[in-house]
Amino acid sequence: MRRNIFKGAAAAATLALSAGGANAAVVVDQTPSGTFNGSWFNYSSGQNFYVAFDLSEATNIKGFDIFAGGTVQVGQSVTVRVKTDVGGNPNFDSNLLEFGDTIERIDPFDTNSQIAGVDFNPFALQAGRYWMSVSFQTAISRWNSYDNGGPQTTSNQWVFYGNSPGFQANVYDLGYRIRGDVTGVAVPEPGTWAMLILGFGAVGAGLRKRRVPMRFSLTTG
């Protein structure tokens, strides 16, 4: 009976972790509220936009909605990249995360944009500022911008041409939403996990070495 209970609990935990981001809360909301401004090429091997976002608490990121123009369809491949913030700019040298995914759903928004939804396997980010890009594989799909109060600056938007950072001065607010679950719990970094595992191993080895065999003597009267 216990074994079945444990199996059920493990299955429930796995299901909770693998649940798609479609039902996750919106933790960063840049839904367009102004007028349509333009449609920008955003593809992995070419012009690739990164947008800044802030997390006030530790969060499991589960999905991204991009307000897209051009040709977008379910099953289309995208590349997801996340960078840490270094002095108000994205880390130009490396990505914190990079992986491929696909568009799971397309929802209408207005005459210029469709909402292309991508659900991730959840990944944990601590509170702080980050930069994210979800780019298409070809130039036929674009990222739409809206005038929500003026053009963006380097404080919230960079564009990469391959690995070279740049800036497009006439790009207004790119429309997107980031979905996830706020945990509020600090998640150890991979290096911290490794140290903890090594520490537990050392403690276990020490306990094994200290184990003293028990001796019994039989006394006859």
Buried (B, 14 or more C-beta within 10 A) or exposed (E): EEEEEEEEEEEEEEEEEEBBBBEBEEBBEBBBEBEBBBBBBBBBEBBBBBBBBEBEEBBBBBBBBBBBBBEBEEEBEBBBBBBBBEEEBBBEEEBBBEEEBEBBBBEEBEEBBBBBBBBBEBBBBBEEBBBBBBBBBBEEBBBBBBBBEEBBEBEBBBBBEEEEBEEBEEBBBBBBBBBBBBEEEEBEEEEEEEEEEEEEEEEEEEEEEEEEEEEEEEEEE
